[in-house]
Amino acid sequence: MTAETEVLGELRRLRARLPQLTGALAASADGLVLAHDTVDGEAESVAALTAAALGVGQRLTDSTGQGRFRELLVRGESGYVATYAAGGAAVLTLLAEPRINVGRLHLEARRSSARIGELVDGALERKDLNRL
């Protein structure tokens, strides 16, 4: 089983645990889609925007002395966009309905982002080892 398949499985399990999610996306820190479970075809543009938001979030936490970036929550009129660090090379971005329990969103997303980070970082380590 590839890391991409396992990441997609994690996204689907997360959406099953949080039915108010309308989309889930794992992307590289530079904006490339790793896996997505969304209803629309905008995964690439959401991944690119996530990379831009990640850059701003990283600069903001760094310049204010808050340490490494962990998560970002944006609330719009029609719901939420939440982005979580997933290991050293990936991010998890979730789209949610406005009625979602934000505490539960954070709890479940933090668990999933940790798992996705392990999968992606592990795949990168294996790839690096194969180059030696």
Secondary structure as UniProt FT lines:
FT   HELIX           3..17
FT   TURN            19..20
FT   STRAND          21..28
FT   TURN            29..30
FT   STRAND          33..38
FT   HELIX           43..63
FT   TURN            64..65
FT   STRAND          71..76
FT   TURN            77..78
FT   STRAND          79..86
FT   TURN            87..89
FT   STRAND          90..96
FT   TURN            98..99
FT   HELIX           102..131
//
